[in-house]
Amino acid sequence: MTVTERSAGDGRGAPDEPAPTRREVLARAEAMVPRLVAAQAETERLTHYSQETHEAFTEAGFYRLLVPRRFGGLEMGVRTFLDVSRTLARACPSTGWMFCLGATHALAVATLFGERAQSEILADGDFVCPATIVPGGEARRHPDGGWEVEGTWRYCSGSPYATHFLGHALVPGEGGAPPSPLLFVAPRDQWERLDDWGGQLGLRGSGSHGVAMRGARVPDHWALPVHLSEVSAAEDTPGRALHGPHYGGGPLSFMNLEIAVLAVGMAQGALDAYGESMLSRNTLLPPFVKRAGDPDYQTWYGEAAGLIGTAEAAANDAVRQWEELCEGGAAFTREEDLRLAAMCRQIILLCWRAVERYLFPTVGSSALRHGERIERVWRDMSTLHGHTGISVLLPTRAMRDLARVRFGTA
């Protein structure tokens, strides 16, 4: 499925101006690359991208890419959104990560929640909503029928400029029954952003701060008794009926598509930096020539470029498959959701192999000083591999579940 551009106003949602085309949106992202590369150190120091960058993203319409048209969004589809995210991550991994994981959950909200909740949650058009898949805290029924939520959630990427937070709380079971998950959305005035990010190995500028809620109130229709990763896309979703098939895809596979595309962008940024060193630096031993003319460096560059190019091609095709499965409706089974997630794992591993095996070891120690571009990518991708979903849940539970569903042994 190819999602066509739609008229929904400009990037700020103005109804009297035409929407930007996909080409125009991607050009806006490309035009920001030099300033994002130059601002990487400042982004790490701040622990998030700057207010100026945030305003530039707002003006470009980036926070509206996945918001449906009926709520003032651009509704430009996952391919455009992921291509923008990859471009930003290629320039600055922290910025790409923070943007993507902050803006992406417009898709989940517009897919899973009812029309009333969507009209309230997405009312402003610009939507930034960090999330975490790890349940934390507790949700109890309030006398008014809604929910009262208490808890702390860590690693909420995108929180500095967030308008909402999407989390999972545990609802106590009755009569000795185990607690059950509750997926909820909370507006910004119901939670506090913690000052607990920036000291990690990498992704220091990704705005992955913790979120705390104390006696927060969530309306009942802003909550669902599910875990986001376990939603079946084979069943009808509110979003499919309201907005079309591209709001009816598998949440698990899309969560992993995000990380896979970000990994491709990070690895491309490392290859860019390595290529610059090929043209600017000489070999270490005589005869001294530019590295671009040396057979060993040519080989290392070629190996890395091949791995990254393969990862990019696989990511592009995974997005294509995701879109086509959305068109098929019931064809987007749990097995297909898990299969695409398994593909994303291999894409991430290809990118890491290119950086860890070929680029990082051979670029030279002067390019590995703190703050240098490849050094930063290595730190950021190392931290990516420490993400619970990528390092624990995806290679274990998700892979087992794929086999179990395929062979009926679940």
N, C-alpha and C positions, 0 to 999 in steps of 0.2 A: 504494500500500500504506500502510495506517495501522498503525503498530506499537502494539500495545496494552500497557498497563501490566502488569507481571508481579510476582508475589510472589517476592521474593528477600531478604527481611529488610529492615531499615531502611537508611538511608543509610550506615551503618557495616558493613552486612553481617550484622547479628544475625539468626539464623534464626527467632527466636521472635516477631518483630514484623513487621507487614505492610510491604511496600515502599511508598514514597511514590508518589502518582499524578503524572502529568505536570503537572497543575495545581499540586500542592503543590511540586514541584521548581521550576517557573517562579516561583512566589510567593516561594520562598526566595531566588532570584536577584534578584528585584525589591526585596526587603526590604534587600538589601545595597547598593543603588545609592547612597543618600546617603553612606554611609561611604566608598565607593570614590571618589566624586567628591571628597570632602573630603581623601582621602589621596593624591591624584595627585602632589603635589609630593614627599611622602615616598617614594612608590613610585619616582619618578625618581631621588631621591637614593640610595636603597638599590640601585638597578638591578633591582629585582624587588619584587613585592608582599610584604607583611610576613608574619612568622610567624603573627600573629593572623589575617590573611586566609586564609592557607593552612589553618590549623586550622578556620576557618569553612567553607571549601570541603570539607574532609574530613568535617566533621560533617554538612554538607548532602548528602553523597553524590555530589558532582560528579565526583570522580575515578573513580567506579564506573559512570557512566552508560552507557559503551560496553563495559564488561567483561561477558562472558557470565554468566548466572546460575549455571552449574555451577561457576564459580570465585569465587563470592561477589559478583558484580556485580549491577547493576540491570537491565542489558540493555534500556534504554528507547528505543533507536533513535536514528538520526542527527538526526531533526527536533528532538527534545527537547534533544539535546546542542548542536546549532547554535543553537537559540533561547536557551539559557542563555549561550552564548558571545557572541551578539549583544547580549544584555542587559548583560553585563559590559563589553563594548567600548563600549557607549553611555555607560556611566558613566565608564570609564577605559580608553582604547585599549590602554595597555601591559598592564593586568591582563587584559583580554579576550584579547589576543594570547598572553600567556604561558600562561594557563590552557588555551586552545584547542589551541595547538600542543604543549603538554605532555601533555594528556590524550587527544588524538585518536588516538594511535597504538595504543591498545587495539584499535581496529577493524582496523587493518592486521595486527597480530599474530594476532588471533582469526580473521582471514580467511585468511591465507596459511600460517601455520605448522601443523605437525601437532599432534595431541592431546597427545603427550608434552611437547613444547616449551611449548605453551600452559599446561598444568597446572603447569609449573615457573615460567614467566615471570609468569603472572597469579595466582600462588598467594595473594598477599596481598590481592587484591581492589582495593585502592587502587593505581592504576597511573598513573605520570607518566613519560613517556618522550619526551624531545626527539628530534628527528631532523634529518637533513640529506640532501638528494637529491644533493648534489655528492660524488662519490667522492673519498676522501682516504686517504692512507696505503696500507698494504700488508697483505695477509693471506697467510700461508703455513701449509701443513699442519704440524701438530704430530705427533710420533711416536704420540701416543695416538689419532690420527684426528680430533681437533678442529682448531681454528684458533688461530694466534698472530697477534695484530693489533697493528700499530704505526701511529701517525699522529695528526694533529690535524685536527679538524673545527670550523669556525667557525659562528657564528650558530645555536646550538642552543637555541632558545627553549623555556623551561620547565626549564632545567637546575638552578636553585637547589634545588628540592625533588624532583628526579627520583629515581625508583627504578631506572630503566634508561636506556639510550641505544640508539637505532636508527640505524645508519649504513651507509654503503656503503664498502667497501674494494676495492682492485684486487688480483686474483690474477695473479701473473706468468704469462705464456703460456709454453708449451713449444716449443722448436725455432724460436724467432723469432716465434711467434704473438703477437698483441697481448694485453695484459692484459684480463681479464674482470671484471665487477662481482660483488661478493659482498654481499648484504644480510644484516646480522647484528644481533642484539640482545646487548648487554653489560650485566650487572648493575652496580649502583653501585660496588661495590668494585673494579671493573676499570678505572675511568677517573677522571681528575682534571678538575674544573671550573676553568677559567682565569679570572683576574681581568682580563678584557679587554672589558668592556661598560660602557656608560654615557656615553661621550663622543660618541656619534653625534648626528645632527640630531634624530631623533625615536625613538619607541618605546624611550626610555632606560630605562624600568622593566620591559621585557619579559623580563628574565632570559635574554637571547640570548647567553649566554657561550659561549666555545669549550670543546671537550672534547678532552683529550689521553689517548692510550693508549700505554703503553710495555710491551711484552711481555705484553699482556693475553691472557687465555685465554677462548675462546668454544667451547662444545660444538658438535659438528658439526650436531646437530639444532636448534640456535639460529641457523643460517645457511642461506641459500638462494642459489643461483647465478643471481640475477635483479637487475634494477634496478626499484625500486618503481613508477616511472612507466610502465614498459613491460609490466607484468603484464596479461595478457588476462583480462577478467572473463567472457568467453564460455565459458571452460573451467571445469570444476568446481574449487572450492576446498575445502580442508579445512574451513573455517569454514561453508560452506553445508551440508555434510553433518552437522557437529557441532551447529550452532546455528540453522540456518534460512537463508532466502534473503537476509536483510539483512546477512549476513556473506559475501556473494558479489558485491559491487559493484565498479565500476571505481575503482582507487586514484587514477588521474590526475585524474579529474573530482572525486572527493571532496576531494583536496588543494586544488583550486581553489575548491570550494564553501566550504571553511573560510575562505579569504581573502576571498571575495566577501561572505560573511555578516559577517565582521569589518568590512569596509569599510562595509557598510550601517549597522552599529552605530555606527561612528565618525562617519559623516555625520549620523546621527540625533542624536548628542550635540552636534554643532556646531549643528544646527538648534534643539535645545533651548536652547542658550546664546544664539543669535540671537533666539529668541522672548522670552527674558527681557529682552534689551536693548530689544526693541520696546516692552515695557511699562514699562521703567524709565528710558529715555533719551529726550530731546527731539530734534527735528530740529535741524540745524546753522544754518539760516537762518530768518528770520521768514516767516510766522507760526509761532511756536514751539509745537509740539504734540508729544504722544507719538508716537514713530515708528509705533506700531500704527495711528495715524490718518492717516498720510501715504501718498499714492498710490504714491510711488516705493518706499518700504520695503515696502509691501504687495506690490508687483510682484516685488521681489527675493525676498521670503520665499516667495511663491507659486511662483515658478520653481524655487527650491531644493526646496521641499516636493514639487513634482510630480516632479522628477528622482529624489529619494530614495524617494518612494513607488513609482515605477515600478521602481526597483532592488530594493526590498523585495519587490514582487510577483513580479518575475522570479526572485529568489532562492528565494522560497517555491515557485514552480512548478518550478524546477530541482531542488529537493529532492524534490518530488513525483515528477518524472520519474525521478530516481535510484532512488527506492524502487520504483517500478513496474517499472523495468528489472531490478532485483534479483529481483522476483517472476518475471520472464520467463526468468531463467536465461541460456540461450544468446543471448537477445535483447540482452544487454548486450555488444555487440560493441565492437571497438576504435573503430569509427566513432562509435558512440554515446558512448563515453567521451570522445573528442576533441570531439564536438559540444557536450556539456555543459561541457567546459572552455572552449570558445569563448564560450558564453553567460556564463560567469563573468567572462571578460575584459570583456565589455560592461557587466556589473553594476558592476564596479570603476570603469570609466570614467565611468559615470553618477554615481556617488557623488563622484568626484573633481571632475567638472564642477560639481556643486552647490556644493561647498565652495570650489573655486578661482575660479569665475566669479562667484558671487553672494554667498556668505556672507562669505568672507575680505575681499574688497575693500571691502565696504560697511558692515561692522560698526563701523568707526571705530578710530583708532589706540590709544585707551585700552584697548580690548578685545584688542589685539594685543601688549600687553606680555608679557614672558616669564612663563610660568606661567598666563596667562589661558586659559580653556577652549578658545576657538576657535583661539588661537595654538598651543596644544598639539596640537589635532586636525590643523591644517595641517601641523605638523612631522611628526606621526605618519603621516599619509597620504602625505606626500612620501617618507618613509622606506619605507613600504609599496611605493611605486612603484619604489624602488631594489632591491627583492627580486629576485634573479636569476631566480627562476621566473616572476615577474610581468612584469618589464621586458624580459627577454631570451628565455627559453625559450618562454613562452606566446604572445607575439605573433609569433614567428618559426617555430621548429621545429614547435610544436603546430598552428599554423594551416596550415602547409604539409602536415603529415602528414594533417590532416583532408581536404584536397583530394586528396592522393595516394591515401588509402584509398578515398575516395568514387569516384574515377574510375579506380582500378586502375593508377595510374602509379607506385606506390611501387617 
